[in-house]
Amino acid sequence: MSDNCSRPQSHCPNIGHGIQLIKARFARIAVLSVLIAVVAPPVHAETASVRGTVVDAVTGRGVAGAVIELRDGERAVGSAVSGDDGAYTVGDVPEGLTAITVRRDGYIDAREAEVRTVAGQVTRLDVELVRRPAMVEEIVVSAKAVGRPQAASVTANRLTREEIRRGAGTAGDVFRGLDVLPGVASTGEFSNFTVRGRGPRDNLILVDGIPFDKVVHFDRSLGEEEDIGGGGRFAIFAQNLIGSAEFQAGGWSAAQGGRNGSLLALNIAEGNPDTPSVGARIDIGGAELTYDGPSYIAANTSVVLSARAFDFGTTLDLIGQDDLGDPELADLLFKSVTDVSDEHRISFLALFSPERFERDLDNVRASADFEDVALLNTRQESALAALTWRWLVGRDGRLTNAVYLRRSDKRSRQGEAYPDQPAIGGGFRVRPDILTIDEDERELGWRADYSAPTGLGVLALGARVERVSLDFATRLAGDWVRYVYDRDDFRPNPAQKFVVLTQARVNADLDDTVTRGALYVEHAFELGRVTLRPGARFDRDGIARQSLWSPRLAIDWFATDATRFALTGGVFYQTPRFLDVSADQTNNRLQNERSTQLSLGVEHFFNADTKASAEAYYQDLDHLVVAGDKTSGLAASTGVGTARGIDLGLQRRLSGDWSASLAYSFSRARRDDRRGEGRYPTDFNRPHVVTIAGSWQPNDRWAFAAKWKYASGRPTDDFIINRNIFNDPTFVRFSKEIVANNSRRLRDFHALNVRVDYRRRIGGTSLIAFLDVINAYGRRNIDSLEFDERRGINVFGDFSVFPQIGLKAEF
């Protein structure tokens, strides 16, 4: 082994660290603004209103006679009864966070513990009530049961907008906030999450029911392996745009396919049809503007519009982080919802997220000891447009049709600088644009879902059709020496201690248009205290040229009114990544990865806000994509693996003025590439993960939150260092030879995140400020290794304190 060194990550993709430094620079301004608000004279208190509709979760019809109760701690602040159409209104509600409970005979009580009301405005809250199983007198549940599918895994959880917003260490990023749930791991460095040893790219993400995986900025296609597999750095959604997030670690419905790691359904917030509000945020990096309210153009139409743009290059130079590069991003989101009639609702969603990242010679010169000599230029535009029509058919059927267009256009270029090789005319030699990858994706899709109650339970069925166009190209501009390689990578001479990328083995194209489709059906049978939900899904994948059957089964048993056992299982397929398919001409033979899953869980509600859960699971994996050697893009579907473990959780949602949660997960995920190396831990397997989180809100102005997380270190390869591989004293280079996959582990991870929120209303304006600190006690958590071939050492990619600050005005 060679000597290693440690430093804060300064390679180009870790722009998040630099941006946090920018925000920290303006902490004084934010604190001053808060102090002004604190000493400002009080304004006359006004009251708010809450309005919405209570509907049946299956039929979508209004539920009459539902009792809606609003409480502030132990104090009742309002109540109402829903009318024949399910509509209700509660007036004279004090400003702040309010707990709302909805009760109706024959249904499970629904509770939203954190509904924010604003003086002079109407807060909209629509509630779906889940029917109570027969022979069950009363089920004690939290609001996370709202809309819960019948016979669901105990991992089914729902985070509200307030829970996402105030989570410590998240700055409102939903992907960083999911790790309070059992089975989920997120270090906070990347805007991603991993589940049960699977990677970020194994998670199925739905945006308003539409599959969309371009949800983060600066998701790398080139660079270090950790960066390519780690996910992006920033969510494309500004704070408060996610109305709710519904998560399942396994056992989800036959309605969903395409990924087999976990399911995350993001529901974009709907506009308030009654009262408008405008929010603005500005700092040295850029600006953000949001509108939430009536459209004022079409009747019964609400609108959410959000636009933000950030350019951090100049600012990074000013604060001495000019080695990071020049990142720019923008996000535009528009959503409208129109109630055409009692039976018809139409919604339209549009997302557009362009980004640009450049790391040039000036950034290389600013890198300490020239640790990062990569030259990068990446441009990407991602867009989604979706039109959804919900139709209440007949007496109790519900049909949803969605037509969408998804587009992604990405160009990545990587070059290299050679600081120890002088160039003619001064300076040092530079080789730009050595490797270029173009990724152009188009997808036109249609999704239809129908559900209706039957005499035995609930029937659900649906169809999907997708027309996918792919235009990918990989180009290498001449031979390129690489100094990190596997022992069995191709080398003309086995004594050669490096590998060479060549055009013949690297250049590849994929230009194809294919059709994918799916059909599914399932029926939830209600048998007293037991609900049985068998289902099946059929997929025809035109890319892999496969026809796939996926049986699914879920069983619920309410042993008591407060204790539920759940058994879920089935077959889940995952489509190969387009980038893998395009990397070699023969990769069109890659098959869908298959996961056969079984889980058994139990949850017990101590009261409406507190529950404990435990779930044991086993997954058998096969047809895993195995990359060939590092000198080509060749891959094969030869890998197998297993994942097993248990997830434990204890949650107390906000009740009174505090909330808390404790989660522990044990997992053992291993794979075998069938290349003679045997089984080894998967890249994201962390055997032990512990999360302790809590929040305290002493009044309507101040809120405090903290989260402590511990996780076993990530697996890393064993290696040897080869010295002076060219046997040339004028050109000394080292190489890193991988001798065993993931046979070692990086040091354990632990960090404390703390958050403080302050809200103050001055006249008609609300001032909202927060300070969110990731890794408050400065633990040097190491999550990756990079190799410096000039010095022959590993450079630890670590991160220390991440302060984040935000200041926003709403009026």
N, C-alpha and C positions, 0 to 999 in steps of 0.2 A: 504494500500500500504506500501511496505517496502522502506527503503532508497535505493538509487541507487548510483552507482559510475561510473566514466567515466575514460577511458584510451584509448591510441591508441590500435587498435586491435592487439593482439599478439597471437591469437589462430592460430593453424597450417595452415589453408588454406590461411591466408593473407600473403603469402610469397612475394607478390608483393611489399609490404611496405619495407620489408627487402632488397629486391633486389634493390629498388630505393636508399636505403641508401648506398649500395655498390657502385653504380654508382656515387652518390654524393661524395664519398671519392676520386674518381679519377677525380673530376672536375678540379683540378689544372693541372693535366697532359694534359687534353683536352684543357684548356685555353692556356697553354704553347705551345701546338702544333699549335693552331690557330695563336698565336702571331708570331711564326716562319714563318708560311705561309704568314702572312701580311707583314712582313719585308723582305721576300725573294725577290730577284731580279725578275723583270717581264720577261716573256718569249715572244718570237715572236708570235704575234696573228695568229692563223690559222682559217680557215673557215670550216663550216660543210656542210652537205648535208641532204636533206629530200627526202625520196623515199617511194612510196606506190602504192596502187591501190584503185580506186574509183569504188564501186559496188552498184548495186541496192539492197536495203534492203530486198526485197521480193524474187527476182530471184537469187541473188548472182552473176549475170553477170556483167562484166565490163561496166562502163558508159563512153562512149566516149564524148569528147568535154567539159568535166567539167573544169571550171576555178579554179585553186588553187592559192590563194594569201597568202603570208606570210608578217606579219607586226610586227614591234617592236614599240609598242605604235602607234603613228601617222605616222611612217616612214615605207614605203614599203621596204622589204628586199629581195623579190624574188617572182616569179610567174611561173606557168606552165599550160599547157593544157593536159588533159589526152588523151591517144591514143585510138585506137580502142578497145584494151583489158582493158582499164581503168587505165593503168599504167601511172605514172608520176615521174619526178625527178626534184628537185630544187637544184641547186648548189650554192656555194659561200654564204652560210647563216652564219651570225655571231653567235658566241657561246652565249648561254643564253636561256631564255624563249621567245618563239615566238608564236604569235597568227596566226592560220591558218583557212582560210575561204574557203569553197568549194561551188561553185555555178553551177547550170545547170538548164536550162529551163525545167519545168515540175516537179521539185523536190524542196523540202524544203531546204533552205540554211543550211549547216552544218558548225559549228564553234567550233574549239578546241582552247581555250584561253591560254592553258599552255602546249606547246610542248617544251620539253627541247632538245636543240641541243648541241653537244659536238664537239669541234674543232678536225678535223682530222677523224671524224666518220660519218657514215650514220645513221640518225634517221629514223626509220620505222614508218609510219602512214598510216594505211588502214582505209578508210572511207566508211560507209554505208549511202547512201542517201535514204531518205524516200520520196515517191511520194507525190506530192502536190495534195490535193483534187480538184476535178473539180470546176470551178466557183470561185476559190480563186486565186487572182492575185499574191500575194506575202505574205508569212508568215514570220514574224520576230521571229526567235527562237535562242536559245543558243545551244551549242554542246550537252547539255543533251538530245536533241531531236534526236541525232544520234541513229538510230536503234529503235526509239520509236515504240512500237506496235500500230497498228491502233486502235482507240477508246480506249485510255488508260486513267486511272484515272489521275487527276492532281497531285497525290502523286508520280507518276512515275518520279524518279530522277536518275541521273547518276553521280557518283563521279569518276573523273579521278585519275590516279596514282599520279600526282602532288598534287591534292587536298587532297588525303588521307595522303600523306607523310608529308605535311607541316601543317596539322591541329593542333592547339594548344591543348595540353593535351592528345595527342594520341600516340606519339612516333611511328607513322606509323601503329598503330593497327586500322584496318578498323572498328572493332566493337565499339571502343571508339570514332570514328570519325563520326558516322552516326547521332549523336544527333544535328548536325546543321540543320537537315531536320525537317520540321513540323511533329508533332505526335510522335517523337522518344525521348526517355529519356535514358540517360546513365550517371551515377555518376562518372565513371572513376575508381571506386574501383575494379569492376569486368570487365573482357573483355566480355561485353555483351551489349545488348540493349533491351529495352522494348517498345512496341508500343500500344498506345491506351488502356492502362490498362492491357494488356495481359503480360504473363511472357516470359522470354528468351527462354523457351522450346517450345513456340508456334510459333516461327519464322521458316519458311521454308528456308533453306539455300542450294543453289546449288553451286557446284564447277565445273566450266566448263560444266554446264548443268546436273551434276550428284548430286542427293540428298546425302548430307554428313553432319551429325550433330556433328562429332567429330572434331570440328575446334578449340577447345581451350584446353589448358592444365589445369589439376587439377580441373576438374569438379567433384564435390563430390557426392558420393552415401551414405556416412555415415557422421554423425556429426550434427551440428545445422541445424534447418530447413532453416534458411536464407542462409546458405552455400549450402545446397542441391538444393534449388530452384534458387540460384543466378547466376549459371553459373560458368565458369572457370576464370582463372587469366591471362593467356597469350594466344594470338592467335598463332596457329601453323605456321603462315606465317611470314617469315622475311620481313623487310621493302622492298618495291619496287617489291614484287612478285605479288601483285594484280594489274593487268593492269587497271581494272575498276570495279566498284561496281554499280549494278543496283538495285534500291530499289522501292518497292511499298507497301504502307500501307494497300491496299485493292483493290478489283476489278481486280485481275489479270486473265490471260487467263485460259481457260479450260485445257490447256496443263499441268498445274501444280496442284498437290494435295498432301495430306498427312499432311499438317499443315494449320491452318486457322487464324494465327495471322498477319503475314506479309510475304513478299517474298523478299529475298535478293539473287541476282545472282552474284557470284564472278567469274570474268574472270581472270584466271591466265595469267600473262604476257607472250607473245610469245618472243622467242629469236630473235635477230637481224640477219637476213640471210646475211647481207653484211659485218659488221665489228664486231669483238669480243671485249669483255671487261671483266675484272676480278675485283672483289671487295673482300676486306678482312677487317675483323673487329676483334679485340681481346681486351679483358679486363680481369680482375682478375676472373670473373665468367666463362669465356669460350671463344669460338672463333666461327667465322662465315665466310664462304667462298662461293662466288657465281661466276658463269660463265654464260655469256649471249653472244651468237654468233653462227656462223656456226658450224655444227657438224664436218666438215672435214672428215667425214666417208661416208655419203650418200649425193648425189647431191640434191640440193634444199631442204635441211633440216636444220632447225634452232633448237637450244637447249637452254634451261634454266636449270641450275643445281644449287641447293642451299643446303648447309649442315651447320648445326650449332649444338653445344652441350654446355650445361651450367651445372655446378655443384657448388651450392652455399653454401653447408653445412659448409665447413671450414671457408669460408669468413664471414658467419653470426656469427660464433663463435668469430672471430677476432674483429668484430665491436660491440659486446655485444648484439646481437640479437639471441643468441643461444636458446631461448625459442621457436623460430619459427619452428625448425625442420631442416631436411636435404632434400632439393628438388633437383632433377636432371631431365633434359629433353634433348631431342634431336629431330631434325626435318631434314628430308631429302626429297627434292622435285626434281623431274626430269620431264621435259616436252619437247617433240620434236614435230615439225610440219614439214610435208613433202608435198610439192606440186608435186604430182605425174604427173599431167597434168593440163590443164586449167579446166578440169571438175572434177578432183578428188583431194581431200586433206585428208590426214590422220594425226591425232594427237594422241599422247600417253602421258598420265599423270600418274605419280606414286608418292604417298605420303606415308611416313612412319614416325610415331611420337611416339616413346616410352617415358615413363616417370616413375619416381619413387619418392615416398615421404615417409619419415619415421619420426615419432616423438616418441622418446623413453624417458626413465626415466630421463636422463640428461636434456632433454628439459623441462620436468615437473619441475625439481628442479630449473631451471632458470626462471620459470614463476613467476612474481610478486605476492606475497600472494597466490601462488598456484591457481591462477584464472583459469587456464586451466590444468586439470588433465587427459586429453584424451591421450591415446597411440594409434598411428595410423601407419598403414603400407599399402601403396597403390602402386600397380604396374599396368600399363596399356600400351598396344601396340595397336595403331590404324593405319590402312593402307587402301589405296585406289589405285586401278589400273584400268585405263579406256582407251579403244581404241575407237576412234571416226572417222568415215568415212563420209565425206561430198561429195555428188555426185550431180552435176548439171545435172538433167535429162531432156532430150529433149531440147526444145527451151527455156523454162522459168521455169521449175520445179526445186525444190531443195529438196533432200532427205538426211537426216542425220540419221545415225545408230550409236549407242553407246553400247558397251558391257563393263561391269565393274564388278569388284569384290571388295566388301567392307568387312573389317574384324575389329573386336574390341575384345580384350581380356583383361578383367579387374578383378583384385582381390583386395578387400578392407577388411581390418581387423581393428577392434577397440577394445581397451582395456581400462583399467582405473587404475589410481594410487590413493592411499588413504594416503595422507601425515600426517593425524592425527592418523593413526593406525600403531604402530611399528610392524616390522617384526622380526621373529626369526633370530638372527645373526646380527641385526642392520638394520638401514634404515627404510623404511616403506613398507607397504604391497602393492603388485602390482598384478593385475589380467589381464594378457595379452589375446588377441584374444577372447574376450567375444562374439563378433558378427562378422561373416564373410559373405561377399556377393561375389559370383563369377558371372561374366557376360561375356558370350562368344557369340558373334554374328558373323554370316556369311551371306553375301547376294551376290548372283550372279544375275545380272540384264541385261536387254536389253531394250533400248529405241529407238523408231523410230519416226521421225517427217517429214512430207512432207508438202510443201507449194507451191502454184502456183497462178498466177493471172488468173482471169476469166473475162468474159465480164462484170460482175457486181462488181468486186472487187477482193478480195483475199480469197482463200480457204486454210484452214490449218486442218490437221488431223494427228493422231498418235496413237501409242500403247506403253504400258509398260508391262513388265513381270518381276517379281522378285521371286526368290527362296530363302527363308529366313530360316536359321537354328539357333535355339536359345537353349542355354544350360545355364540355370540360377539356382543358388542354394543359399539359405539363411540358415545359421546355427547359432544357439545360444548355447553357451557352459554353460548351467545351468541357473538358475533363475538370473534375473538382475533387481535391484531396480532402477526406474527412478523417478525423483523428479519434473518433469514438466508434467502436465497432464490436460486434459479437464475434466470439471465437470462431464460429462456423460461417461467418460471412464470406462471400466469394472474394478470393484473391488469386491472381494468376500464379503467384509463388507463395506457398504457405509460410515462408520465412518473412514475408512482407508484413510489417507491423502497422499498417494503415489500409484504408480502402479508398478506391477511386470511383467516383460516380462518372458514368459515361453517357453520352447521348443515346447510344443504342439500347441501354438498359433502363434509362429513366424517361425519355420522351414518350408520351402517350396521349391519346385523344379518345374522347367519348362524345359522340353526336348522335342522339337518339331521342325519339318520341314514342312513349309507350302508354298503355292504359292499365290502371290498377282498379280493382273493384272488390267489394265485400258485401256480404249479406249476413245478418244475424237475427236470431230469435231467442227469446227466453221467457219463462213464465214463473212468477213467484206464487207458489201455492201456500195459502194460509191454513195451517192445520192446528188450530188451538194455539198453544204457546210456541209452536214450531212453524217457521217459515222456510220453505224449500224452494230454491231458485236454480233450476237447471237451465242451461243455455248452450248454444253452439254458434260458431262463427265460421264462415267460409270466405277465404281470401284468394283472389287471383292476382298474383304479382307479375306484371308484365316485364319488370326489370330483371328479376331473378328467374322468370319463366317457371313459376311454381304455382301449384294449386294446394291450398293449405286448409286443413280442418282444425278448429280449436274448440274442443269441448270445455265447458266451464260449469262449476257447481258451487253453490253457497248454501249453507244451512245455518239458521238462527234458532236458538232455543232460549226462551226466557225462563230460567230456572225459578226465579222469583221476579217480583215486579221491578227490582232494582239490579238484578244480576242477569247478564246475557252471555251465553257461550256462542261462538261463531266458528264454523269450519268452512274454509274456502279452498278451492283447488282448481286446476285446469292447465291448459296448454296456452302459452303466450309466445308469439313470434315477433322477431325484430328484423326490420329491413336493413340490409347492409348499407353503410354510409356511401353516398354518391361519390365522395372523394376516394374511397377505397375501390369502388367499382371502376372508376376512371383511371386509376394509377397504372394499370397494365391492360394490354389488349385482351388477355385471357381472363381477366377478373369478372367478366360478365357471367362466369359460372359460379360466382359466389352465391350461397344459399342464405335463406333467412335463418338467423340464430334462433334456437328453440329453447324455451325454459318451461319445464314441467314443475308446477308449484303445488305445495300443500302447506296449509297453515291452520293452527288451532289456537283460538284466543278466548279470553274471558275479560269482561269489564264489569265493574260494580260501581254504582252511583251511591255515594254516601248521602248526598243531597243534590239539589238542582245544579250546584256549581262545582261539586267535587267528585272526581271519579278516579278509580285505579284500573289499570289494564295490564294484561300480559298476553303475549302472543309468541308461540314457538313456530318456526317455519323451516321448510326444507325445499331447496330448488335443485333440480337436475338440469344441467346445461349441456347442449351439444350443438354441433355445426357452428361453433364459435369461429369468427374470422381470425386467422393467424397470419400476421405479416411475414413476408419473406425476408431475405437479408437486406441490409441497409443500402445495398448497391442497386436495388430495383424496387418497383412498386408491386411486385408480384405478391398475391395473397391467396389463401385457400381456406375453405370452411372445414377444417379438420380438428378444431379444438373441442375439448370437452371440459366439464367442470362441475362443481357442486358449491352450494352456499347453504349454510345452516346456522341457526342461532335463535336467540330469544330477545324480545324487546319488552321492557318494563316501563310503565309510566304512572305518575301520580300528578294530577292536575287540579288546581283550584282556580277557576276563572274569577275575574274581578267581582268581588262581592264585598259590599261595604267600601273600604278604601284600599284593599290589597288583593293581590293575586300571587300565585306561586306554582311552580312545576318542577318535577324531578323526573329525569329520564335516564335509563341505563340500557345499553345494548351490548350484547355479546354476539359476535359473528365470526364465522370461519368460512371464507370464500377462497377456493383454490381452483386452478385450471391446469390442464395438460395440453400442450400444443401438438402432441404426438410427433415430436422431433427427437425423441430419445432422452429428453431432460427430466421427465417425470413431472409430478405435480408441484406447483409452487403457488404462493399467495397471489391473488389478483392485485392489480396496481393500487386499488383504493380500499383494500381490506384493512380495517382497523379493528382488531379483536375486541377492544373495550372502548366504549364511548359513554361519558357521563356528562349530563347537562343539568345545572341547577339555575333556575331563573326565578325572578320575583319582581313585583312592581308595587309601588305605594303612591297613592294619590290623596294627600291630606286635604286638598280642597280643589276647586275648579280651575285654579291658576297653575298650581305646581304639580308635577308628576315626576317620580323617580323610578328608575328601573336598573336592574343589574343582572348579569348572566355570567356564570363561571362554567367553563367547559374544559373537559379533559378527554384526550383521545390518544390511543396507542399511535406510535409513529408509523408513517407510511412505509411500505416495503421499498427497498432499493436494491439494485444489483450489486453483486460482488465483482471485483475487478482487479486487474494488475496494471501497473504503469510501466510502459516501455520507454526507455530513455534514448535520446539522440537517434531517432529511428532512421534518419537519412545518413548517419555516420559522416556528418559534415559540420565541422566546428564553426563555419560561417553562417550556417542556417540550422540552428538547433530547434528541434521539435520533439515533443513527447506525444504519446498516444495512450488512450485508455481502452483496454481490452476487457470486455464483459465476459466473465467466466461462469456466472450462474445468475439466473433470473430471480430477482426479488428474494434472495436468500438472506438479506440483512434488513434491518429496519433503521430508519432515522429516529432521532430522539423523540420522546413522547411530547405531545402537544398539550399545553394548557394555557388558558388566558382568561382574564376578567374584563368584561365589557360593562361600562356604566353609561347611563344616559340621564339627562335632566331636561325636562320640557317646561316651558313657561308660556302661558297664554293670557293675554290681557285685551280687553275690549275698550276702545277709546272712541266714543261717539259711535259712528257706524262702521268703524274699522276694527278688525281683530288682528292683533300682533302676535305672531307665533314664532318662538325661538326654541332651538334645541342645541344641546352640546352632547355629542355621542362619541365616546372614546373606546376604540377597540384595543384590547391588550393593555389595560390601564397600568399594570405594574411592570410593563416592559419586558416580558419574557421573550428571549430570542428563539422563537419557534422556527425550526428549519423544516421546510417542506419540499425542497428540491436540491439537486446537485448539478452544477455546471462545471465543465472541464475547460481549463486554460491550457492549451497545447504549447504555448510558449514557455510557461513556467512549470508545467507538469503537475499542477495541483487542482484539486476540486475546490470550487468556490461555492460555499453554502448560500443558497437563496433563502434569506430569512426576512422577517419583518418585525418591527418592535411596536412602538405606540402609534396608533392611527387616530388622531383627533379629527372629528368631523363637526362642522358647525353649520347651522342653517337659520335663516331669518326670512320670514314671509309675512306679507300683509294680505288680508282678505277683506273685501268690502262689497 
